[in-house]
Amino acid sequence: MPFTLGNCIAVTADKTLHPVEWKGVKDLSALSDTPVGFRFHLAGGELYSFWVSPDRSGASYGYVSGGSPGFTSNRDTIGKQ
């Protein structure tokens, strides 16, 4: 199974819209229709938020308060522009 801690590319970014990736894995389609669990290993950091997006833009499809700059509605349908 490629989705292991040892195969995960470390995230060192300080932002909310950053993908988690695994070596040799293009996307999460291999996990389609499979129940999954998430385990986070942190060293000197804090986890603010995470979500799984159905597309590579990272759009959460969640509500963004009062619309926020760059969004076309009160939901994040854009992700990374």
C-alpha positions as CSV (number, residue, x, y, z in Angstrom):
1,M,0.0,0.0,0.0
2,P,1.6,3.3,-1.0
3,F,-0.3,5.4,1.5
4,T,2.1,5.0,4.4
5,L,4.0,7.4,6.7
6,G,7.3,6.2,5.1
7,N,6.0,7.0,1.6
8,C,4.5,10.3,2.5
9,I,6.3,13.5,1.3
10,A,6.7,15.7,4.4
11,V,4.7,18.9,4.5
12,T,6.8,21.9,5.6
13,A,4.4,24.7,4.5
14,D,2.6,27.1,6.8
15,K,-0.7,27.5,4.9
16,T,-4.1,25.9,4.7
17,L,-4.2,25.0,1.0
18,H,-1.3,22.6,0.6
19,P,-1.6,19.1,-0.8
20,V,-0.4,16.0,1.1
21,E,1.4,13.7,-1.4
22,W,2.9,10.2,-1.5
23,K,5.8,9.1,-3.6
24,G,4.7,7.4,-6.8
25,V,1.0,8.3,-6.2
26,K,-0.8,10.5,-8.7
27,D,-4.1,10.9,-6.8
28,L,-6.4,9.2,-4.3
29,S,-8.5,7.4,-6.9
30,A,-7.1,4.0,-5.7
31,L,-9.0,4.6,-2.4
32,S,-12.3,5.3,-4.1
33,D,-15.2,3.5,-2.3
34,T,-12.8,2.4,0.4
35,P,-13.3,3.6,4.1
36,V,-10.1,5.3,5.2
37,G,-8.7,6.8,8.3
38,F,-6.2,9.7,8.8
39,R,-3.3,9.8,11.2
40,F,-1.1,12.9,11.4
41,H,2.5,12.8,12.7
42,L,3.7,16.3,13.7
43,A,7.1,17.4,14.7
44,G,7.4,21.0,15.9
45,G,4.1,22.0,14.2
46,E,0.3,22.4,14.7
47,L,-2.5,21.1,12.5
48,Y,-5.1,23.8,11.9
49,S,-7.4,22.1,9.4
50,F,-7.6,19.5,6.7
51,W,-10.0,18.4,4.0
52,V,-10.2,16.0,1.1
53,S,-11.0,17.6,-2.2
54,P,-12.6,15.8,-5.2
55,D,-10.3,17.8,-7.5
56,R,-6.7,18.9,-7.8
57,S,-7.5,22.6,-7.2
58,G,-8.1,21.7,-3.5
59,A,-11.5,23.4,-3.5
60,S,-13.2,22.4,-0.2
61,Y,-16.8,23.2,-1.3
62,G,-17.3,24.5,2.2
63,Y,-18.6,27.9,3.3
64,V,-16.2,30.8,3.3
65,S,-17.9,33.1,5.7
66,G,-18.9,36.4,4.0
67,G,-17.7,35.4,0.6
68,S,-14.0,36.3,1.0
69,P,-11.9,37.8,-1.8
70,G,-11.5,35.7,-5.0
71,F,-14.5,33.6,-4.4
72,T,-17.6,33.7,-6.7
73,S,-20.0,32.7,-3.9
74,N,-20.1,32.0,-0.2
75,R,-18.7,28.5,-0.9
76,D,-15.1,27.5,-1.9
77,T,-15.6,26.1,-5.4
78,I,-12.3,27.4,-6.7
79,G,-9.5,26.2,-4.4
80,K,-6.0,27.1,-5.7
81,Q,-6.2,29.6,-8.5
